[in-house]
Amino acid sequence: MAGKFELYEDKGGKWRFRLKAGNGETIASGQAYASKASALNGIDSVRRNAADAEVVETED
């Protein structure tokens, strides 16, 4: 089963998304957006940029 993006409106009226793995586990979540269109743009950005994103180890 493939992963999926879930788009939803939170209790505060902001739009959010989460990326779920094929097993249903949430593996990423987006920030709060004022509009549904902005949240969809956030999803599109993840789709375009994540595949080639570099892995960088940091010390926090």
C-alpha distance matrix in Angstrom:
0.0 3.8 6.7 9.4 13.1 15.0 18.6 21.3 25.1 26.4 29.5 31.7 30.7 28.9 25.6 22.8 19.2 16.6 13.6 10.8 8.4 4.8 7.3 9.4 12.1 14.2 14.8 17.2 19.4 22.0 25.6 27.3 28.2 31.1 29.4 26.2 26.9 27.3 24.0 22.3 24.3 23.1 19.4 20.7 22.6 19.7 17.8 21.0 22.2 19.5 18.6 22.3 23.3 25.5 25.1 28.4 29.5 32.0 34.3 34.3
3.8 0.0 3.8 6.6 10.3 12.9 16.3 19.4 23.1 24.6 27.9 29.8 28.7 26.6 23.1 20.3 16.6 14.2 10.9 8.9 6.9 4.7 8.4 9.6 11.7 12.8 12.8 14.7 16.9 19.1 22.8 24.6 25.3 28.3 26.6 23.4 23.8 24.0 20.8 19.0 20.8 19.6 15.9 17.0 18.8 16.0 14.0 17.2 18.5 16.0 15.2 18.9 20.0 22.5 22.4 25.8 27.2 29.6 32.1 32.2
6.7 3.8 0.0 3.8 7.1 9.8 13.3 16.3 20.0 21.3 24.7 26.4 25.4 23.2 19.8 16.8 13.0 10.5 7.1 5.4 4.3 4.4 7.9 7.7 9.2 9.5 9.5 11.1 13.1 15.4 19.1 21.0 21.9 25.0 23.6 20.6 21.2 21.1 17.7 16.4 18.2 16.5 13.0 14.7 16.3 13.2 11.9 15.5 16.5 13.9 13.9 17.7 18.1 20.7 20.5 23.6 25.0 27.0 29.5 29.2
9.4 6.6 3.8 0.0 3.8 6.4 9.7 12.9 16.6 18.3 21.8 23.4 22.1 20.0 16.5 13.8 10.1 8.3 5.8 5.4 6.7 7.4 10.2 8.7 10.3 9.6 10.3 10.7 11.7 13.4 16.9 18.4 18.9 21.8 20.1 17.0 17.8 18.0 14.6 13.2 15.5 14.1 10.6 12.6 14.7 12.2 11.1 14.9 16.3 14.3 15.0 18.7 19.0 22.0 22.0 24.9 26.4 28.1 30.5 29.9
13.1 10.3 7.1 3.8 0.0 3.8 6.4 9.8 13.4 15.2 18.8 20.2 18.7 16.4 12.8 10.2 6.5 5.7 4.5 6.2 9.0 10.7 13.0 10.7 11.4 9.5 10.2 9.3 9.2 10.2 13.6 14.7 15.1 18.0 16.5 13.5 14.4 14.4 10.9 9.8 12.3 10.9 7.6 10.3 12.4 10.3 10.1 13.8 15.1 13.6 15.2 18.6 18.5 21.6 21.8 24.3 26.0 27.2 29.5 28.5
15.0 12.9 9.8 6.4 3.8 0.0 3.8 6.5 10.2 12.0 15.5 17.2 15.8 14.0 10.6 8.3 5.4 5.3 6.4 7.5 10.9 12.5 13.9 10.8 11.8 9.7 11.5 10.5 9.3 10.3 13.0 13.4 14.0 16.4 15.0 12.0 13.9 14.2 10.5 10.3 13.4 12.0 9.5 12.7 14.8 13.1 13.4 17.0 18.2 16.9 18.8 22.1 21.6 24.6 24.6 26.8 28.1 29.0 31.0 29.6
18.6 16.3 13.3 9.7 6.4 3.8 0.0 3.8 7.2 9.7 13.4 14.6 12.7 10.8 7.3 5.9 4.4 6.8 9.0 11.0 14.5 16.3 17.7 14.5 15.1 12.6 14.2 12.3 10.0 9.6 11.5 11.0 10.9 13.0 11.3 8.3 10.6 11.1 7.7 7.9 11.4 10.5 8.9 12.1 14.2 13.4 14.2 17.3 18.7 18.1 20.3 23.3 22.7 25.8 26.1 28.1 29.5 30.0 32.0 30.3
21.3 19.4 16.3 12.9 9.8 6.5 3.8 0.0 3.8 6.3 9.8 11.3 9.5 8.4 5.8 5.5 6.2 8.6 11.6 13.2 16.9 18.7 19.5 16.0 16.4 13.9 16.0 14.1 11.2 10.8 11.7 10.1 10.4 11.9 10.8 8.5 11.8 12.2 9.1 10.5 13.8 12.9 12.1 15.3 17.2 16.5 17.7 20.7 21.8 21.2 23.7 26.6 25.6 28.6 28.6 30.2 31.3 31.5 33.1 31.0
25.1 23.1 20.0 16.6 13.4 10.2 7.2 3.8 0.0 3.8 6.8 7.9 5.8 5.5 4.4 6.2 8.6 11.4 14.8 16.6 20.4 22.3 22.9 19.3 19.4 16.7 18.7 16.4 13.1 12.0 11.7 9.0 9.2 9.7 9.2 8.2 11.9 12.1 9.9 12.1 15.0 14.2 14.4 17.5 19.0 18.8 20.4 23.1 24.0 23.6 26.5 29.1 27.8 30.6 30.6 31.9 33.0 32.7 34.0 31.7
26.4 24.6 21.3 18.3 15.2 12.0 9.7 6.3 3.8 0.0 3.8 5.4 5.4 5.5 6.2 6.9 9.7 11.8 15.5 17.1 20.9 23.1 23.2 19.4 19.0 16.2 18.3 16.1 12.6 11.9 11.0 8.4 9.9 10.7 11.5 11.2 14.8 14.3 12.0 14.8 17.3 15.8 16.3 19.7 20.6 20.1 22.1 24.9 25.2 24.6 27.6 30.1 28.4 30.9 30.5 31.4 32.0 31.4 32.4 29.8
29.5 27.9 24.7 21.8 18.8 15.5 13.4 9.8 6.8 3.8 0.0 3.8 5.5 7.4 9.5 10.6 13.5 15.3 19.0 20.3 24.0 26.2 25.9 22.1 21.6 19.0 21.3 19.3 15.9 15.3 13.9 11.0 12.6 12.6 13.8 14.2 17.8 17.4 15.5 18.3 20.8 19.4 20.0 23.4 24.3 23.8 25.9 28.6 28.8 28.2 31.3 33.7 31.9 34.2 33.6 34.3 34.7 33.8 34.4 31.5
31.7 29.8 26.4 23.4 20.2 17.2 14.6 11.3 7.9 5.4 3.8 0.0 3.8 5.6 8.9 10.7 14.2 16.5 20.3 22.2 25.9 28.3 28.3 24.6 23.8 20.8 22.7 20.1 16.5 15.0 12.8 9.5 10.7 10.1 12.1 13.4 16.8 15.9 14.7 18.0 19.8 18.6 19.9 23.1 23.6 23.5 26.0 28.3 28.4 28.1 31.4 33.5 31.5 33.8 33.4 33.8 34.3 33.2 33.8 30.8
30.7 28.7 25.4 22.1 18.7 15.8 12.7 9.5 5.8 5.4 5.5 3.8 0.0 3.8 6.7 9.6 13.1 16.0 19.6 21.7 25.5 27.7 28.2 24.5 24.1 21.2 22.9 20.2 16.6 14.7 12.9 9.3 9.2 7.9 9.0 10.2 13.7 13.4 12.5 15.4 17.5 16.9 18.2 21.0 21.9 22.3 24.4 26.6 27.1 27.2 30.4 32.6 30.9 33.5 33.5 34.3 35.2 34.3 35.3 32.6
28.9 26.6 23.2 20.0 16.4 14.0 10.8 8.4 5.5 5.5 7.4 5.6 3.8 0.0 3.8 6.6 10.3 13.4 17.0 19.5 23.3 25.8 26.5 22.9 22.3 19.0 20.3 17.3 13.5 11.3 9.3 5.6 5.5 5.3 6.9 8.2 11.3 10.3 9.2 12.5 14.3 13.3 14.9 17.8 18.4 18.7 21.1 23.2 23.5 23.7 26.9 29.0 27.3 29.9 30.0 30.7 31.7 30.9 32.1 29.6
25.6 23.1 19.8 16.5 12.8 10.6 7.3 5.8 4.4 6.2 9.5 8.9 6.7 3.8 0.0 3.8 7.1 10.6 13.9 16.6 20.3 22.7 23.7 20.3 20.0 16.7 17.9 14.9 11.4 9.2 8.4 5.6 4.9 6.2 6.0 5.6 8.8 8.1 6.1 9.1 11.3 10.5 11.5 14.4 15.4 15.7 17.7 20.0 20.6 20.8 23.8 26.1 24.7 27.5 27.8 29.0 30.3 29.9 31.5 29.3
22.8 20.3 16.8 13.8 10.2 8.3 5.9 5.5 6.2 6.9 10.6 10.7 9.6 6.6 3.8 0.0 3.8 7.0 10.4 13.2 16.9 19.5 20.5 17.2 16.5 13.1 14.1 11.2 7.6 5.9 6.2 5.2 6.2 9.1 9.1 8.1 10.6 9.3 6.1 8.9 11.1 9.1 9.5 13.0 13.8 13.2 15.4 18.0 18.3 17.9 21.0 23.4 21.8 24.6 24.6 25.8 27.0 26.8 28.4 26.4
19.2 16.6 13.0 10.1 6.5 5.4 4.4 6.2 8.6 9.7 13.5 14.2 13.1 10.3 7.1 3.8 0.0 3.8 6.8 9.7 13.3 15.9 17.2 14.1 13.6 10.3 11.2 8.6 5.8 5.3 7.7 8.3 9.2 12.3 11.7 9.7 11.6 10.6 6.8 8.3 10.6 8.3 7.4 11.1 12.1 10.8 12.6 15.6 16.1 15.3 18.0 20.8 19.5 22.4 22.4 24.1 25.4 25.7 27.6 25.9
16.6 14.2 10.5 8.3 5.7 5.3 6.8 8.6 11.4 11.8 15.3 16.5 16.0 13.4 10.6 7.0 3.8 0.0 3.8 6.4 10.0 12.9 13.9 10.9 10.0 6.6 7.6 5.6 4.1 6.1 9.3 10.9 12.5 15.8 15.5 13.5 15.1 14.0 10.3 11.2 13.2 10.5 8.8 12.5 13.2 10.8 12.4 15.8 15.9 14.2 16.7 19.6 18.3 20.9 20.5 22.3 23.3 23.9 25.8 24.3
13.6 10.9 7.1 5.8 4.5 6.4 9.0 11.6 14.8 15.5 19.0 20.3 19.6 17.0 13.9 10.4 6.8 3.8 0.0 3.8 6.8 9.8 11.4 9.2 8.5 5.8 5.8 5.1 6.1 8.4 12.1 14.2 15.5 18.9 18.2 15.9 16.9 16.0 12.4 12.3 14.0 11.4 8.8 11.9 12.7 9.7 10.5 14.1 14.3 12.0 13.9 17.2 16.3 18.9 18.5 20.9 22.1 23.2 25.4 24.4
10.8 8.9 5.4 5.4 6.2 7.5 11.0 13.2 16.6 17.1 20.3 22.2 21.7 19.5 16.6 13.2 9.7 6.4 3.8 0.0 3.8 6.6 7.7 5.5 5.4 4.3 5.6 7.1 8.8 11.8 15.3 17.2 18.8 22.0 21.3 18.7 20.1 19.4 15.8 15.6 17.6 15.2 12.3 15.2 16.2 13.0 13.2 16.9 17.2 14.4 15.8 19.2 18.5 20.8 20.0 22.5 23.4 24.8 26.7 25.9
8.4 6.9 4.3 6.7 9.0 10.9 14.5 16.9 20.4 20.9 24.0 25.9 25.5 23.3 20.3 16.9 13.3 10.0 6.8 3.8 0.0 3.8 5.3 5.3 5.4 6.4 6.4 9.2 11.8 14.9 18.5 20.7 22.3 25.6 24.8 22.1 23.1 22.5 19.0 18.4 20.1 17.7 14.7 17.0 17.8 14.4 14.0 17.5 17.6 14.5 15.0 18.4 18.1 20.2 19.2 22.0 22.7 24.6 26.7 26.3
4.8 4.7 4.4 7.4 10.7 12.5 16.3 18.7 22.3 23.1 26.2 28.3 27.7 25.8 22.7 19.5 15.9 12.9 9.8 6.6 3.8 0.0 3.8 5.5 7.4 9.5 10.2 12.9 15.3 18.2 21.8 23.7 25.1 28.2 27.0 24.1 25.1 24.9 21.4 20.4 22.4 20.5 17.1 19.0 20.4 17.1 16.1 19.5 20.1 17.1 17.0 20.5 20.8 22.9 22.0 25.1 25.9 28.0 30.1 29.9
7.3 8.4 7.9 10.2 13.0 13.9 17.7 19.5 22.9 23.2 25.9 28.3 28.2 26.5 23.7 20.5 17.2 13.9 11.4 7.7 5.3 3.8 0.0 3.8 5.7 9.0 10.4 13.6 15.9 19.3 22.7 24.5 26.3 29.5 28.6 25.9 27.3 27.0 23.3 22.8 24.9 22.7 19.6 21.9 23.1 19.7 19.2 22.7 22.9 19.7 19.8 23.2 23.0 24.7 23.4 26.1 26.4 28.3 30.0 29.5
9.4 9.6 7.7 8.7 10.7 10.8 14.5 16.0 19.3 19.4 22.1 24.6 24.5 22.9 20.3 17.2 14.1 10.9 9.2 5.5 5.3 5.5 3.8 0.0 3.8 6.5 9.0 11.7 13.3 16.6 19.8 21.3 23.2 26.2 25.4 22.8 24.5 24.3 20.5 20.3 22.7 20.5 17.6 20.4 21.6 18.4 18.3 22.0 22.3 19.4 20.2 23.6 23.1 25.1 23.8 26.3 26.6 28.1 29.6 28.8
12.1 11.7 9.2 10.3 11.4 11.8 15.1 16.4 19.4 19.0 21.6 23.8 24.1 22.3 20.0 16.5 13.6 10.0 8.5 5.4 5.4 7.4 5.7 3.8 0.0 3.8 6.1 9.3 11.3 14.9 18.0 19.9 22.3 25.5 25.3 23.0 24.8 23.9 20.2 20.5 22.5 19.7 17.3 20.3 20.9 17.4 18.0 21.5 21.2 18.0 19.2 22.3 21.3 22.9 21.2 23.4 23.4 24.7 26.1 25.1
14.2 12.8 9.5 9.6 9.5 9.7 12.6 13.9 16.7 16.2 19.0 20.8 21.2 19.0 16.7 13.1 10.3 6.6 5.8 4.3 6.4 9.5 9.0 6.5 3.8 0.0 3.8 5.9 7.5 11.2 14.2 16.3 18.7 22.0 22.0 20.0 21.7 20.5 16.9 17.6 19.4 16.4 14.4 17.6 17.9 14.7 15.8 19.3 18.8 15.9 17.7 20.7 19.3 21.1 19.6 21.5 21.7 22.7 24.2 22.9
14.8 12.8 9.5 10.3 10.2 11.5 14.2 16.0 18.7 18.3 21.3 22.7 22.9 20.3 17.9 14.1 11.2 7.6 5.8 5.6 6.4 10.2 10.4 9.0 6.1 3.8 0.0 3.8 7.1 10.6 13.8 16.6 18.9 22.5 22.6 20.8 21.9 20.4 16.9 17.5 18.6 15.4 13.5 16.3 16.0 12.5 13.8 16.9 15.9 12.8 14.6 17.3 15.7 17.3 15.8 17.8 18.2 19.4 21.2 20.4
17.2 14.7 11.1 10.7 9.3 10.5 12.3 14.1 16.4 16.1 19.3 20.1 20.2 17.3 14.9 11.2 8.6 5.6 5.1 7.1 9.2 12.9 13.6 11.7 9.3 5.9 3.8 0.0 3.8 6.9 10.2 13.2 15.4 19.1 19.4 17.9 18.9 17.0 13.7 14.7 15.4 12.0 10.7 13.8 13.2 9.9 12.1 15.0 13.9 11.3 14.0 16.4 14.5 16.4 15.4 17.1 17.9 18.6 20.6 19.4
19.4 16.9 13.1 11.7 9.2 9.3 10.0 11.2 13.1 12.6 15.9 16.5 16.6 13.5 11.4 7.6 5.8 4.1 6.1 8.8 11.8 15.3 15.9 13.3 11.3 7.5 7.1 3.8 0.0 3.8 6.9 9.5 11.9 15.5 16.1 14.9 16.3 14.2 10.9 12.7 13.7 10.2 9.7 13.3 12.8 10.4 13.0 15.8 15.0 13.2 16.3 18.6 16.6 18.8 18.1 19.4 20.2 20.4 22.1 20.4
22.0 19.1 15.4 13.4 10.2 10.3 9.6 10.8 12.0 11.9 15.3 15.0 14.7 11.3 9.2 5.9 5.3 6.1 8.4 11.8 14.9 18.2 19.3 16.6 14.9 11.2 10.6 6.9 3.8 0.0 3.8 6.7 8.6 12.3 13.0 12.3 13.4 10.9 8.0 10.3 10.9 7.4 8.1 11.5 10.8 9.4 12.4 14.8 14.1 13.2 16.7 18.6 16.6 19.0 18.9 20.0 21.2 21.1 22.9 21.2
25.6 22.8 19.1 16.9 13.6 13.0 11.5 11.7 11.7 11.0 13.9 12.8 12.9 9.3 8.4 6.2 7.7 9.3 12.1 15.3 18.5 21.8 22.7 19.8 18.0 14.2 13.8 10.2 6.9 3.8 0.0 3.8 6.4 10.0 11.7 12.1 13.4 10.4 8.4 11.6 11.8 8.7 10.6 13.7 12.7 12.1 15.4 17.2 16.3 16.0 19.7 21.2 18.9 21.1 20.9 21.4 22.5 21.8 23.2 21.1
27.3 24.6 21.0 18.4 14.7 13.4 11.0 10.1 9.0 8.4 11.0 9.5 9.3 5.6 5.6 5.2 8.3 10.9 14.2 17.2 20.7 23.7 24.5 21.3 19.9 16.3 16.6 13.2 9.5 6.7 3.8 0.0 3.8 6.8 9.0 10.0 12.0 9.4 7.8 11.5 12.2 10.0 12.1 15.1 14.7 14.8 17.7 19.6 19.2 19.2 22.8 24.4 22.3 24.7 24.7 25.2 26.3 25.4 26.7 24.3
28.2 25.3 21.9 18.9 15.1 14.0 10.9 10.4 9.2 9.9 12.6 10.7 9.2 5.5 4.9 6.2 9.2 12.5 15.5 18.8 22.3 25.1 26.3 23.2 22.3 18.7 18.9 15.4 11.9 8.6 6.4 3.8 0.0 3.8 5.5 7.2 8.7 6.0 5.7 9.4 9.9 8.8 11.3 13.7 13.7 14.6 17.2 18.7 18.9 19.5 22.9 24.5 22.8 25.5 26.1 26.8 28.3 27.6 29.2 27.0
31.1 28.3 25.0 21.8 18.0 16.4 13.0 11.9 9.7 10.7 12.6 10.1 7.9 5.3 6.2 9.1 12.3 15.8 18.9 22.0 25.6 28.2 29.5 26.2 25.5 22.0 22.5 19.1 15.5 12.3 10.0 6.8 3.8 0.0 3.8 7.1 8.7 7.0 8.0 11.2 11.8 11.7 14.2 16.2 16.5 17.9 20.3 21.5 22.0 23.0 26.3 27.8 26.3 29.0 29.7 30.3 31.8 31.0 32.5 30.2
29.4 26.6 23.6 20.1 16.5 15.0 11.3 10.8 9.2 11.5 13.8 12.1 9.0 6.9 6.0 9.1 11.7 15.5 18.2 21.3 24.8 27.0 28.6 25.4 25.3 22.0 22.6 19.4 16.1 13.0 11.7 9.0 5.5 3.8 0.0 3.8 5.3 5.3 6.5 8.8 10.0 10.9 12.8 14.4 15.5 17.1 18.9 20.2 21.3 22.5 25.4 27.3 26.2 29.2 30.2 31.3 33.1 32.6 34.4 32.4
26.2 23.4 20.6 17.0 13.5 12.0 8.3 8.5 8.2 11.2 14.2 13.4 10.2 8.2 5.6 8.1 9.7 13.5 15.9 18.7 22.1 24.1 25.9 22.8 23.0 20.0 20.8 17.9 14.9 12.3 12.1 10.0 7.2 7.1 3.8 0.0 3.8 5.4 5.1 6.2 8.7 9.8 10.7 12.4 14.2 15.6 16.7 18.5 20.0 20.9 23.6 25.8 25.1 28.4 29.4 30.9 32.8 32.7 34.7 32.9
26.9 23.8 21.2 17.8 14.4 13.9 10.6 11.8 11.9 14.8 17.8 16.8 13.7 11.3 8.8 10.6 11.6 15.1 16.9 20.1 23.1 25.1 27.3 24.5 24.8 21.7 21.9 18.9 16.3 13.4 13.4 12.0 8.7 8.7 5.3 3.8 0.0 3.8 5.4 5.1 6.2 8.7 9.9 10.5 12.3 14.4 15.3 16.4 18.3 19.8 22.2 24.2 23.8 27.2 28.7 30.2 32.5 32.6 34.9 33.4
27.3 24.0 21.1 18.0 14.4 14.2 11.1 12.2 12.1 14.3 17.4 15.9 13.4 10.3 8.1 9.3 10.6 14.0 16.0 19.4 22.5 24.9 27.0 24.3 23.9 20.5 20.4 17.0 14.2 10.9 10.4 9.4 6.0 7.0 5.3 5.4 3.8 0.0 3.8 5.4 4.9 6.3 8.8 9.7 10.4 12.6 14.3 15.2 16.3 17.9 20.7 22.3 21.5 24.6 26.0 27.2 29.4 29.3 31.5 29.9
24.0 20.8 17.7 14.6 10.9 10.5 7.7 9.1 9.9 12.0 15.5 14.7 12.5 9.2 6.1 6.1 6.8 10.3 12.4 15.8 19.0 21.4 23.3 20.5 20.2 16.9 16.9 13.7 10.9 8.0 8.4 7.8 5.7 8.0 6.5 5.1 5.4 3.8 0.0 3.8 5.3 4.9 6.4 8.7 9.8 10.8 12.6 14.3 15.4 16.1 19.1 21.1 20.2 23.3 24.3 25.8 27.7 27.8 29.9 28.4
22.3 19.0 16.4 13.2 9.8 10.3 7.9 10.5 12.1 14.8 18.3 18.0 15.4 12.5 9.1 8.9 8.3 11.2 12.3 15.6 18.4 20.4 22.8 20.3 20.5 17.6 17.5 14.7 12.7 10.3 11.6 11.5 9.4 11.2 8.8 6.2 5.1 5.4 3.8 0.0 3.8 5.3 5.0 6.2 8.6 10.0 10.6 12.4 14.3 15.3 17.6 19.9 19.7 23.1 24.5 26.4 28.7 29.2 31.7 30.5
24.3 20.8 18.2 15.5 12.3 13.4 11.4 13.8 15.0 17.3 20.8 19.8 17.5 14.3 11.3 11.1 10.6 13.2 14.0 17.6 20.1 22.4 24.9 22.7 22.5 19.4 18.6 15.4 13.7 10.9 11.8 12.2 9.9 11.8 10.0 8.7 6.2 4.9 5.3 3.8 0.0 3.8 5.4 5.0 6.1 8.7 9.8 10.4 12.1 13.9 16.4 18.0 17.7 21.2 22.9 24.6 27.2 27.6 30.3 29.3
23.1 19.6 16.5 14.1 10.9 12.0 10.5 12.9 14.2 15.8 19.4 18.6 16.9 13.3 10.5 9.1 8.3 10.5 11.4 15.2 17.7 20.5 22.7 20.5 19.7 16.4 15.4 12.0 10.2 7.4 8.7 10.0 8.8 11.7 10.9 9.8 8.7 6.3 4.9 5.3 3.8 0.0 3.8 5.4 5.0 6.4 8.7 10.0 10.6 11.6 14.7 16.4 15.4 18.7 20.0 21.5 23.9 24.2 26.7 25.6
19.4 15.9 13.0 10.6 7.6 9.5 8.9 12.1 14.4 16.3 20.0 19.9 18.2 14.9 11.5 9.5 7.4 8.8 8.8 12.3 14.7 17.1 19.6 17.6 17.3 14.4 13.5 10.7 9.7 8.1 10.6 12.1 11.3 14.2 12.8 10.7 9.9 8.8 6.4 5.0 5.4 3.8 0.0 3.8 5.4 5.2 6.3 8.7 10.1 10.4 12.9 15.4 15.0 18.5 19.7 21.8 24.1 25.0 27.6 26.8
20.7 17.0 14.7 12.6 10.3 12.7 12.1 15.3 17.5 19.7 23.4 23.1 21.0 17.8 14.4 13.0 11.1 12.5 11.9 15.2 17.0 19.0 21.9 20.4 20.3 17.6 16.3 13.8 13.3 11.5 13.7 15.1 13.7 16.2 14.4 12.4 10.5 9.7 8.7 6.2 5.0 5.4 3.8 0.0 3.8 5.5 5.0 6.2 8.6 10.1 11.9 14.1 14.4 18.1 19.9 22.2 25.0 26.1 29.1 28.6
22.6 18.8 16.3 14.7 12.4 14.8 14.2 17.2 19.0 20.6 24.3 23.6 21.9 18.4 15.4 13.8 12.1 13.2 12.7 16.2 17.8 20.4 23.1 21.6 20.9 17.9 16.0 13.2 12.8 10.8 12.7 14.7 13.7 16.5 15.5 14.2 12.3 10.4 9.8 8.6 6.1 5.0 5.4 3.8 0.0 3.8 5.4 5.2 6.0 8.0 10.6 12.0 11.6 15.2 17.2 19.1 22.0 22.9 26.0 25.6
19.7 16.0 13.2 12.2 10.3 13.1 13.4 16.5 18.8 20.1 23.8 23.5 22.3 18.7 15.7 13.2 10.8 10.8 9.7 13.0 14.4 17.1 19.7 18.4 17.4 14.7 12.5 9.9 10.4 9.4 12.1 14.8 14.6 17.9 17.1 15.6 14.4 12.6 10.8 10.0 8.7 6.4 5.2 5.5 3.8 0.0 3.8 5.5 5.3 5.4 8.4 10.4 9.8 13.3 14.7 17.0 19.6 20.8 23.8 23.5
17.8 14.0 11.9 11.1 10.1 13.4 14.2 17.7 20.4 22.1 25.9 26.0 24.4 21.1 17.7 15.4 12.6 12.4 10.5 13.2 14.0 16.1 19.2 18.3 18.0 15.8 13.8 12.1 13.0 12.4 15.4 17.7 17.2 20.3 18.9 16.7 15.3 14.3 12.6 10.6 9.8 8.7 6.3 5.0 5.4 3.8 0.0 3.8 5.8 5.9 7.2 9.9 10.7 14.4 16.1 19.0 21.8 23.5 26.6 26.6
21.0 17.2 15.5 14.9 13.8 17.0 17.3 20.7 23.1 24.9 28.6 28.3 26.6 23.2 20.0 18.0 15.6 15.8 14.1 16.9 17.5 19.5 22.7 22.0 21.5 19.3 16.9 15.0 15.8 14.8 17.2 19.6 18.7 21.5 20.2 18.5 16.4 15.2 14.3 12.4 10.4 10.0 8.7 6.2 5.2 5.5 3.8 0.0 3.8 6.1 6.9 8.3 9.5 13.3 15.8 18.5 21.7 23.4 26.8 27.1
22.2 18.5 16.5 16.3 15.1 18.2 18.7 21.8 24.0 25.2 28.8 28.4 27.1 23.5 20.6 18.3 16.1 15.9 14.3 17.2 17.6 20.1 22.9 22.3 21.2 18.8 15.9 13.9 15.0 14.1 16.3 19.2 18.9 22.0 21.3 20.0 18.3 16.3 15.4 14.3 12.1 10.6 10.1 8.6 6.0 5.3 5.8 3.8 0.0 3.8 5.8 6.1 6.1 9.8 12.4 14.8 18.1 19.7 23.2 23.6
19.5 16.0 13.9 14.3 13.6 16.9 18.1 21.2 23.6 24.6 28.2 28.1 27.2 23.7 20.8 17.9 15.3 14.2 12.0 14.4 14.5 17.1 19.7 19.4 18.0 15.9 12.8 11.3 13.2 13.2 16.0 19.2 19.5 23.0 22.5 20.9 19.8 17.9 16.1 15.3 13.9 11.6 10.4 10.1 8.0 5.4 5.9 6.1 3.8 0.0 3.8 5.5 5.0 8.5 10.2 13.1 16.1 18.0 21.4 21.9
18.6 15.2 13.9 15.0 15.2 18.8 20.3 23.7 26.5 27.6 31.3 31.4 30.4 26.9 23.8 21.0 18.0 16.7 13.9 15.8 15.0 17.0 19.8 20.2 19.2 17.7 14.6 14.0 16.3 16.7 19.7 22.8 22.9 26.3 25.4 23.6 22.2 20.7 19.1 17.6 16.4 14.7 12.9 11.9 10.6 8.4 7.2 6.9 5.8 3.8 0.0 3.8 5.7 8.9 10.9 14.3 17.4 19.9 23.4 24.4
22.3 18.9 17.7 18.7 18.6 22.1 23.3 26.6 29.1 30.1 33.7 33.5 32.6 29.0 26.1 23.4 20.8 19.6 17.2 19.2 18.4 20.5 23.2 23.6 22.3 20.7 17.3 16.4 18.6 18.6 21.2 24.4 24.5 27.8 27.3 25.8 24.2 22.3 21.1 19.9 18.0 16.4 15.4 14.1 12.0 10.4 9.9 8.3 6.1 5.5 3.8 0.0 3.8 6.4 9.4 12.5 16.0 18.5 22.2 23.6
23.3 20.0 18.1 19.0 18.5 21.6 22.7 25.6 27.8 28.4 31.9 31.5 30.9 27.3 24.7 21.8 19.5 18.3 16.3 18.5 18.1 20.8 23.0 23.1 21.3 19.3 15.7 14.5 16.6 16.6 18.9 22.3 22.8 26.3 26.2 25.1 23.8 21.5 20.2 19.7 17.7 15.4 15.0 14.4 11.6 9.8 10.7 9.5 6.1 5.0 5.7 3.8 0.0 3.8 6.6 9.3 12.8 15.0 18.7 19.9
25.5 22.5 20.7 22.0 21.6 24.6 25.8 28.6 30.6 30.9 34.2 33.8 33.5 29.9 27.5 24.6 22.4 20.9 18.9 20.8 20.2 22.9 24.7 25.1 22.9 21.1 17.3 16.4 18.8 19.0 21.1 24.7 25.5 29.0 29.2 28.4 27.2 24.6 23.3 23.1 21.2 18.7 18.5 18.1 15.2 13.3 14.4 13.3 9.8 8.5 8.9 6.4 3.8 0.0 3.8 6.2 9.9 12.4 16.2 18.0
25.1 22.4 20.5 22.0 21.8 24.6 26.1 28.6 30.6 30.5 33.6 33.4 33.5 30.0 27.8 24.6 22.4 20.5 18.5 20.0 19.2 22.0 23.4 23.8 21.2 19.6 15.8 15.4 18.1 18.9 20.9 24.7 26.1 29.7 30.2 29.4 28.7 26.0 24.3 24.5 22.9 20.0 19.7 19.9 17.2 14.7 16.1 15.8 12.4 10.2 10.9 9.4 6.6 3.8 0.0 3.8 6.7 9.7 13.3 15.2
28.4 25.8 23.6 24.9 24.3 26.8 28.1 30.2 31.9 31.4 34.3 33.8 34.3 30.7 29.0 25.8 24.1 22.3 20.9 22.5 22.0 25.1 26.1 26.3 23.4 21.5 17.8 17.1 19.4 20.0 21.4 25.2 26.8 30.3 31.3 30.9 30.2 27.2 25.8 26.4 24.6 21.5 21.8 22.2 19.1 17.0 19.0 18.5 14.8 13.1 14.3 12.5 9.3 6.2 3.8 0.0 3.8 6.4 10.1 12.3
29.5 27.2 25.0 26.4 26.0 28.1 29.5 31.3 33.0 32.0 34.7 34.3 35.2 31.7 30.3 27.0 25.4 23.3 22.1 23.4 22.7 25.9 26.4 26.6 23.4 21.7 18.2 17.9 20.2 21.2 22.5 26.3 28.3 31.8 33.1 32.8 32.5 29.4 27.7 28.7 27.2 23.9 24.1 25.0 22.0 19.6 21.8 21.7 18.1 16.1 17.4 16.0 12.8 9.9 6.7 3.8 0.0 3.8 7.0 9.7
32.0 29.6 27.0 28.1 27.2 29.0 30.0 31.5 32.7 31.4 33.8 33.2 34.3 30.9 29.9 26.8 25.7 23.9 23.2 24.8 24.6 28.0 28.3 28.1 24.7 22.7 19.4 18.6 20.4 21.1 21.8 25.4 27.6 31.0 32.6 32.7 32.6 29.3 27.8 29.2 27.6 24.2 25.0 26.1 22.9 20.8 23.5 23.4 19.7 18.0 19.9 18.5 15.0 12.4 9.7 6.4 3.8 0.0 3.8 6.3
34.3 32.1 29.5 30.5 29.5 31.0 32.0 33.1 34.0 32.4 34.4 33.8 35.3 32.1 31.5 28.4 27.6 25.8 25.4 26.7 26.7 30.1 30.0 29.6 26.1 24.2 21.2 20.6 22.1 22.9 23.2 26.7 29.2 32.5 34.4 34.7 34.9 31.5 29.9 31.7 30.3 26.7 27.6 29.1 26.0 23.8 26.6 26.8 23.2 21.4 23.4 22.2 18.7 16.2 13.3 10.1 7.0 3.8 0.0 3.8
34.3 32.2 29.2 29.9 28.5 29.6 30.3 31.0 31.7 29.8 31.5 30.8 32.6 29.6 29.3 26.4 25.9 24.3 24.4 25.9 26.3 29.9 29.5 28.8 25.1 22.9 20.4 19.4 20.4 21.2 21.1 24.3 27.0 30.2 32.4 32.9 33.4 29.9 28.4 30.5 29.3 25.6 26.8 28.6 25.6 23.5 26.6 27.1 23.6 21.9 24.4 23.6 19.9 18.0 15.2 12.3 9.7 6.3 3.8 0.0
